[in-house]
Amino acid sequence: MLIPKVTAAAALEPALQRAIALFPAVFYEEPQLAIANVGGTSSWTAASSPKEALELLNSGLAVAVVDSADMAAEIGGDQARIALRYARSAHTYSTCAQAIKKALDEGIHCSGTIILELTPENINEATLIDAGGSSLLSDLVKAANGRYLGTSGPVRIAVEIAADSTSSWTDDLLTSVAAAGADSIVKAELLALESDSAQKMPLAKAFALASSLSSDRPDGLFTTVVVDEQRVCLGVAYSSIDSIAAALDSGEGVYWSRKRGLWRKGLTSGATQTLLGISVDCDSDVLCYRVHQNRAGFCHLNTHTCFGPASGISQLAHVVAERKENAPEGSYTKRLFNDAQLLRAKILEEATELADAESKEDVAFEAADLLYFAMVKCAAHGVTLSDVERNLDFKHKKVVRRPGNAKPQYTKDSPAAKADAKDNSSAVAGTAGAIRTSILNADIKPAQPGERIRMRAYKAEELSFEEREALLQRPIIDSEEIMKRVRPIVDAVRVNGDAAVLEFTEKFDRVKMDSVVVRAPFDVPELSKAVRDAIDQAYANVHTFHSAQLGSDTCVETMPGVKCSRFSRAIERVGLYVPGGTAVLPSSALMLGVPAQVAGCREIVLATPPRADGTIVPEVLYVAHKVGATAIVKAGGAQAIAAMAY
């Protein structure tokens, strides 16, 4: 994909600026310029600090570009909206391979896009095809494609020619980068709408090369899917490089007719199109034009689409807009346009009915009613469905959100509102009428070392609605945030083995060791008789329980000559994780180790964090001996799991 980069000093012609804004992503060097162009396109810009990055993202920017992995990690949030740039001015690489390895080891784990600043010579080196049919850049793209970021898709790789380079982009460089699966960031001042510009690259041609746009048709035309603002398919047309250039130049729907050549949609019928965006599909063989369709519709039969009339919310929006301009006699929609008080009352009525609906059918029914009146309200004020969707997209990009509490006039009958009515501060009324401090604002301090831990108890009848909700709230675990921290650790252990485990153990557990694995037989320290007896008794109990679960094989003849059987086989090698560190948890070792021993697992490996002196907790070591463990990995956390896996 071609990503134009608009620099602060560039004085672009208005037509070129408008054409560039049609692309899926535009990199603006100046943050204020990026903010000013937030809208239909995906605006990128550079941030100098995590704080500035968050402010830019909260302003609606799609991607904030940073120059360090530490900054990317500090920003947090949606990884897909962070681009990590390996700039030659900030990083020193002796070879192109080192820059790509850095991106592979670090960048793809903490950002949604990697931007490599390379010289043309570097690009040739990175895209050189080896005997196996791959290149350094394509290998990086392949690894990035394996890192999916939810609905945003995989991590992207983009290449930008370094500012200190004496040469610039060529057709061959764009083609090579696109063939490797990466995007190309090209300064806008190097592009031109005219195809006969000697010093600049034609925009349409650069777009096609950077997108690796291809056609399997004998005539070389590109299949073009035409969609409206809601991405409803209006129909299918064909395009050529010439028609793409004409569409970008005019900002209208221009295609290539197989019979008439260059075809400007609506030139004779008046059903013209305003071009809103241009993109390429994932296989680079289909174009997509997003347009605003004027007049009746895209089809020559005067329907909105070539596949018949629109439906759903899109159809509702079209009908409401039509009723505003030309309503038939007795139109209820026209009555609503002429009576603002009636429209307001109906919106409040339907919103209440939706709020009170409980069954699936009733909720759908009332939601449809509310959508109708909401669209009439929008049309009355000149607001289109596209305007609403732009606001939804903008709000979705917010990274700083309000608490979301309801306004008092809408919660006057709720228990929380009744409690807050007497005092809206941090104090609430108790059952005896006394004023007490709300648990939401109470200064609850953790127990000090040696202090007895006491469970806090609350009486439900003394709590406000908000307090009960807070106490019953389950912890919200951001699994993606956890995985973002874990993946680099797992990848490092997979590549570097014990050396990585030792490094992480020193970093996280503050323990420096020479080796990771202790193999049987173990040198078990002397335990007190009471502790040993307790472990032996627990071992016997657990062993007895799991031994009773061992059943004989079952074989059933379900019909003459057909036998079905069920049998149990032990897993040959098992890895068991026993938490440790400051805690002593032989119980975990028993609960995991005894079932493995009873099942007959040939190799049992325990992983447990070492103590401060690098040794294993004696109680856990004793259990490992009893369950017949073959080895112990002295590590905790993700590095321990990765060590047993790889």
N, C-alpha and C positions, 0 to 999 in steps of 0.2 A: 504494500500500500504506500502511496505517496503522502507524506506529511509535510506540507509547506511550512516553512519557518519564516515568520514575519519579524524582521529586526527593527529596532527602534529608529535606526537611521534611514531605513528604506522608505523612499517616496514612491508608493505604488499608485498606478492609475486606478481610478474608481472601478472600472470594469474588471480589472484583474483582482482587486480586493473582493469584489462581489463573487467572482468565479471561485476564488480560493475558499471562500466561506461555505461553498457547497460541498467541500470535502468532509469525510467523516471526522477528521482530526486536523487541527491547525495549532502549531507551536508558536506562541507569541513571546518574543523575547522580553517585552515590557509587561509586567503584571497588570498595570492599569488598562493597557490595550486589550489584554486577555479578558479582563472583567467586562469591558465595554462590549465585547463580542460574544459574551455568554448567550446562548440561545440554541439555534438549530444545530450548530456544529459542536464538536467536542473540543473545547479550548484547553490548551496546555500552557503552562508557563513555569519558570524556575522560581524556587523559593530559597531564601538564604538561611532560614532557620525553621525548626519545627513549628514555632508559633506562627510564623508567616504562612507556612504551608497549610496549617489548619484554618487560618483566616481566609486564604484563597479558596480552599475546598468548600468552606462554609458560604463563600460568595457565589457558588455555583460552578466553579471551574471543574472540569472533568478530571484532570490529572495535574498533580504538583510534581515538578522535577527537582530532585535533590542530588547532591554530589557525594553523599557518603551513606554507607549502609547503616551506620550508627544513627544518623538523622532519620532514615527511613524507619528504623525500628522504634525510635522515640515517638514518631508521629502516630504509629499504631493505626487502629481503625481499619478501613477497607483497603487491603493491600493492592487491589486492582487499580486504585486511584493514585498510586505512588509510582513514579518513574525514577529509577536510579541511573544516573548518568556517570559513565566512566570517562571523565574529561582529561585530555592530555595535560592540561594546565594544573590539574589537581593530583594526578597519579603519574608515576613514572614507570613505564614498561619498556623493557629492552626489546621485547618481541611482541608481535600481535598475539601469539599463542598465550603469552602470560596474561594479557588483558582479557582474553576469552576465558581462560581458566579461572581468573578472579570472578568473572561474572557467573561462571558455572558453579563455583564453590560457595559463593556468597550471595550474589545479586538476585538469582531467581527465587531465593527463599524469603526475601524480605520486600519485594516490590512486584508490581504488576507489569512493568515494562523495563527492559534494560536498554539503555542508549549507549552505544559504543562510538566514541569519537575516534575515527581512524583516518589515516592518510589514504590516498588512492592506492599507494603501494601496499599498505596494510590490507586494504579491501581485496586486492588481487591475491595476497597471501592467504587471507581468511577464506576465500571462495575457491581456492585451488582444489580441484577434485582429485582425490587419491585413488589408489588401486581398488579400494572397496566401494567406490562410487559416492563417497561423502567428502565433506570439507569441514574445516574447523568451525565455520559459521553454521553450517547445516547441522552439525552435531550439537551445537549450543541450542539451536532452534528446536531440535528433537527433544532435548532435555527439558526445555521450557514448555513444550507442548504437553509434557507429562505432569505439569504443575497447574492443575485446574483451580480457578478462583471462583467457584460457584457459577452463577449465571453470567459472569463477565468473561468466561472462557479461560483459555490458558494464558500463561505469562507470554508477553510479546517481546520480540527482539527488534530493535531499530538501529540503523547505522546512520551516523552523521559525519560528514567530512570535517576534520579538525580545522579550526579557524586559522591556525598557523600554516596550513598547507598551501603550497604554491599553485596547485592545480585543483580542478573541481570535478563535479559529476560529469560523466559521459554516458552515452547510451549503453555501452558495454558494462559499465559499473552498475547502473540501475538494473540491468538484466541479470547480472551475476548475483546481486544481493537478493533480488526477488526470487531467483531460482533456488536460493538457499532457504527461502521461507521467511526472510526478514523484511521489515519496512525500511523505507529510505526517507530521511529528513533532508529536504532541499530548501535552501534559502529562496524566498519568494522573488528576490530581485534577480535571480538567475532564470526565472520563468517568464514566458510571454504568451499572450493569446494568439499572436500572429504566427503562422507556420513558416514565414519567410525571414524570421529574425536570425541574423547571422551570429550574434553573440549570445543569444539566450535559447533555452530549450522550449519548444512548444509545449504548452501546459497539457494538452490532450495526449500528446505522444509520451510525455514524462509520466502521466497518470497511467497509461496503458503499460508501459515498460515496468514501472515500479510495482504494479499490481499483477504482473505476469499474466496479463489478460490474453486469453487464447480463444480460438474458435475451431470447432470440428466440422464446420460447414464448408462446402466447396467454394462458396463465394467469399469466405472469410468474415462474414458479418457476425456480430456478437448478439446473442439472444438478450433482450432487454425486458425485464419485468417492470411494469409501471404501477406504482402504488400511490395512494393519496396520503394525506397527513396522518391518518390513523393506520397507515401501512396496509390498507385494504387493497387487494390487487385489482387494478382497473382493467388490465389487459396485458398483452405481450406484443412487443414490437422488435425491430432490429436496429442495430447501430453500427457505424463504422468510425474510424478515427476522424474522418471529416465531419460526420454528424455530431460526434462528441465535442469536437472543437466548436462547432456552430452552437451547440446547446450551452456550453460554458460561456461563449462570447455573448450570447443573447439573453441568457438566463431563462430560457423557455424550453419547452419540450420539443426537441428537434431529433428526428430519427432518420433511418435510411430505408426508404421503400424499395422493395425488390422489383417494383415496376417503374417507379417514377424517380428514383434516386433520392436526393436530399428532400426530406419531408418535414415541413414545419407544421406541427399539429394545430388544427383550427384556423389555418391561414384563410381558408375560404368559408368555413362554417361558423367561425367565430368562437368555437369551443377550444380556445387556446389553453395552454398550461404555463403556470409559473413554476420554474424548476426550483425545488427546495433543497435537494441533495442528490449526490451521485455516489454510488459505492459498487463494490464487486463482491460476489459471493465467495464462500470459503474455498471453492475449487477453481476460482479465477476464470470461469468460462461463462458467467452470466452477469450482466450489468443490472443494477437496480436504480431506477429514477424515481425519486420521491417528488411529487408535484402537487400543486393546487390546481384542481380542474375547474375551469370556468365554464359557464353556461350549463347545458343540460347534463352532459356527461362525456365520458371517454368514447363510448361506443357510437357507431354511426346510426344506431337505432335510438339514440337519445336516452339511453339508460346510463346510470352512473358507471357501471362496469360492463365489460363484454360478456360477463357471465350472469347477467340479469341484474335486477335492482339490488341495492344495498339492503342490509338488515341490521337489527339491533340498534345500538346507540348511534352508529354512523347514520343509519336511515332516519332515526329520530331527529338528529341534528339537522339533516337536510330538509325534512318535512317542516320542522318548526321555522327554519329560516325562510322557507318558501311561503309559509302561512303569514309570516310577517310582511312579506312584500305583496302577496296576492292570495288572500284567503277567500274561500267560497262563502256564499251567504250562510249565515247561522253558525260560522266556525267558532267553537268554544275557545280555541287557541287565540283567535283574534280578540275575543272578549277579554281574555286574560291580559293581552297586550294593552287593551284600552282601560283596564281597571287594575291599577297597581295595588290597591288595598285588598281586592279579591285574591290576587296572585300571592300576596304576602300571607294572607290567612290560609290559603291552600297549602303553601309550603310548610307553615307551622303545623297544620293539621296532619299532613302526610308524614312529617318528621316524627311527630308524636306517635302516630299509628305504627311506624316502622320500629320505633324504640320499644313499643309495647308488644310487638309481634313475637311469637315464640316458636311456632312450627316452621319448618323449612318452606312450606308452600306460602304461608302468610308473610314471612320475611321477604321472599322473592316478589310476591305480589305488591307489597307496600313499597319495596325498594324501587320497583318499576314506576309506580305512581310518583314517587319523590323525584326520580330522575327526569320524568317528563316535566314536572313543574320547575325543576331546577334549570332545565334547558330552555324553557320559556323565559325564565328570569335572565339567563345569560343572553339570549337573543335580543331581549328587550333593551339591553345595555350594549349591544354590539359585540358581545363576547362569543367567540366560536369555541367549538370543541377542542380545536388545536390550542387555543389560549389556555383552556383548563388543563390540558395535558402538559403544556410547557410549565405551568405552575406545579403540577404534580412532580414532574421531572426535577424541577428546581428544589422542591422541598425534600425530595429523595436524596439529593446531594448534600443536604445540610449535615454537618458533623456535630454541631452544637444545637441541642434541642431544648425547648422549654419543658417544664415539668408535665404539662398536659392535663392539669387539673381543670375540672369544669368550673364555669363561672357560678357565683353564689346563687343567682336567680334560677339556675337550672338544677340545683341540688338542695333546695330548701326543705324538701320532704325526706331527705336521706338521713340516716342516723348520724353520720359524720357532721352534716350541716347543723343538726340540732345541738350536737355537743359543742360545735364551734360558735354557735350563736351567742352563748353566754360570755365567751372569752376567746378571741381569735389569736391570742398569744400562745406561748408554750405551756400554759396552765390549763387544766381541765377540771371539771367538777367531779368529786368522788361521790360514792353512794350516800355518804352522810352529809353531803353539802359542802364539805371542806374542799379547798382548792389544793390540788397536788400538781407536781411537775409531770408533764406528759412523758411517757417512755420514749417517745420519738426524739426528745431533747434531753433525756437524762444522761448525766455524765457517768457512764458505766465503765469502770476501770478493770483491767484484767487482774487476776490474782497474782500476788508477788511470790517469788520463790520461798517455799516453806509454808506459805499461807494455805489454809484449807480451802479447797474449791467447793463452793456451794451453788447448787442449782437455783436459778432465779424462778420464782413462781408468781403467777398473776391470776387474779380472779376475773373471769370473763365478764361478770356483771358490772365490774368497775372500769372496764376498758371502753374507749370510744371505738367507733367503727374503723377509723384509720389505724388505731393502735392494734386492733385485732388483725387487720389485714397485714400490717407490718410484721407481726409476730408469726403469722402463718405463711408468710412469703418464703418460698423455696429459693435457695441460692441460684442465681443465673450464671450458668457456666458457658463461656464463649469458647466452644471447642475449636473454632478456627484460630482464635488467638493462641490457644494452647499448642495447636499443631504448628503454628508459625514459629514457636520457640523450640519445638521438639525436632522438627525436620532437619535443621542444620546439624544437630547433635547426632542424629541417626545416620545422616549421610557421611559425617566425618568419621564415625566409628566404622562404617561399612568400607570406607576407603583406606583409613590409616590403622585400623585394628586396635591392638593393645595400647599403642602410643597415644591414640586419641582418648581412650578410656582413662589412662593415667593423667592426661592433661585435664580432662573434665573433673576427675576426682580431686585433683589439687585445686581446681578453680572453685568448685561448688562445695566440697566437703572440707577444704583446707587441710587435706592430708596428702603428703608427698610419699609415694611408694616406688619401689623398684620393679615390682611385678604385680600382676592382676589376679592370677589364678592360683589357688591352693588345691592340690590334688590329694585324694585319699592314699594311704591312711592318714587321718588327722591327729595332730598332737593336741589332745583335749586337756585343757587346764583342770585342776582339781576344783570340784564344786562342793559346796556344803552339802551335808547329808540331806537336809530338809529340801533343798532345791533339787538335788538329784532324784530323791524319792518322789517329789511332786511331778517332775517331768516323766519319770518312769510310769507313774500311775496314769497320767494323761495319755502317754503313748499307748499303754495297754487298752485304755478305754476307746480311743480313736481307732486303734487297730481292730479291736473286737467288732466295732460298729461297721467298718468298711469291709471286713472279711465276710460279714453276714450278707453283704450285697453281691458277693461273687456267686453267680448262678451258673448252672450247667448249660451247655449248648442245647438249643431247641430245634427239633426237626419235625415238620408236620407234612404229611402227604395230603395235600389239598384235594387231589383227585388222582385216580389211578395213573401212576407213572410220573406225577408232578410233585416234587418235594421242595418245600420252602424251609429255609433254616435261618436261625439267628444265633450269632456267636459273638463273643467278646475277645478282642485282642488288645494287648497292651501297646501303648505308644512306645516306640523304641527309645526315643530320647526326649526328655522333658526338661524344660527350664522353669524354675520356681523362683518367684521374686518375694523376698522376705524384707519388709521395711525395717529400718534400724536407725542408725545415727544416734540420737540421744535416747531413744527408747529401746527397751529390751523386749523382743517379741518372739520368744521361742514357740508361742502358741501358733503363730502364722506358719512357722517352719513345720510344726506337727500337722496342722490341718492340710498343708499342701504335700508334705513329704510322705506321710503315712499312706494316703490313697495311692500315690505313685508306687510305693514299695509293695503294697498289697496287690496292685494290678500287675506287677511283674515287669515294670519298666527297666530296661537294661542299663540305661545311663540316666542318672538323676543329677542335675546341676542346680545348685542354689546360687542366687545372687543376693548379696546383702551389703549395705554400706559399711565401710570399716570404721573403727573407732579412731579417736584422735591420734593414737600411736600406730595406726595402720593394721592393728590386729582385729580379729573377728570376735564379736560378743561370745564369751565362753558358753552360755546357755544355748545359743544358736548352733555353735560348733558341736556341742554334745548331741543335739537333735539330729544334725547332719550325719553324725556318726551312726546314730541309732537307725535312721531310715535308709542307710546304705548309699548316701550321696557319693558320687564319684569325683566331684570337684565343686569348689566354691569360688564364685567370682566376687572379688572384693570391690564392689561398686554399687551405686544406687542410681535412681532416676532413670531418665531415658537412655543414658549411656550403658546402663546395666542391661536393659532390655535389648538394646541393639547389639551388645557384646554376645548375648546368648543367641541372637538371631543370625548373626553373621560370623 
